[in-house]
């Protein structure tokens, strides 16, 4: 299943924070599409309710 989430709460170095994320799993690999269309991969390294932290 593919889910798209738009909007970033915070970026700090190689960490991205997203709010209101549902059905995510710890250590899940995610694809990140940048504004210019390039793709990056990251991994969910922290979860707190509906907030996730992704390391790119």
C-alpha positions as CSV (number, residue, x, y, z in Angstrom):
1,X,0.0,0.0,0.0
2,X,1.3,3.5,-0.9
3,X,0.5,6.4,1.3
4,X,1.4,10.0,0.5
5,X,2.0,12.6,3.3
6,X,2.5,16.2,2.3
7,X,4.2,18.6,4.6
8,X,7.1,18.5,6.9
9,X,7.0,19.6,10.5
10,X,10.7,20.0,11.0
11,X,14.1,19.2,9.4
12,X,17.2,18.9,11.5
13,X,20.3,17.6,9.7
14,X,19.4,14.2,8.3
15,X,16.2,13.9,10.4
16,X,12.7,14.8,9.1
17,X,9.7,15.1,11.5
18,X,6.2,14.4,10.2
19,X,2.9,14.8,12.1
20,X,-0.4,13.1,11.6
21,X,1.1,9.9,10.2
22,X,-1.1,6.7,10.4
23,X,-0.3,3.1,9.8
24,X,3.5,3.5,10.0
25,X,5.9,1.0,11.5
26,X,9.2,1.4,13.4
27,X,12.2,0.8,11.1
28,X,9.9,1.1,8.0
29,X,11.8,2.2,4.9
30,X,10.1,5.2,3.2
31,X,10.6,7.1,0.0
32,X,10.9,10.9,0.1
33,X,10.2,13.1,-2.9
34,X,11.9,16.5,-2.8
35,X,10.4,19.7,-4.3
36,X,12.6,19.3,-7.4
37,X,11.3,15.7,-8.0
38,X,14.4,13.8,-6.8
39,X,13.8,10.8,-4.5
40,X,15.5,9.9,-1.3
41,X,15.1,6.9,1.0
42,X,14.8,7.1,4.7
43,X,13.9,4.9,7.7
44,X,11.5,5.6,10.5
45,X,13.7,5.8,13.6
46,X,11.3,7.2,16.2
47,X,7.5,7.1,16.7
48,X,5.4,9.1,19.2
49,X,1.7,8.7,18.6
50,X,1.1,10.1,15.1
51,X,4.5,11.8,14.9
52,X,7.4,10.0,13.2
53,X,11.0,10.9,12.8
54,X,12.7,9.7,9.6
55,X,16.4,9.5,9.1
56,X,17.5,10.1,5.6
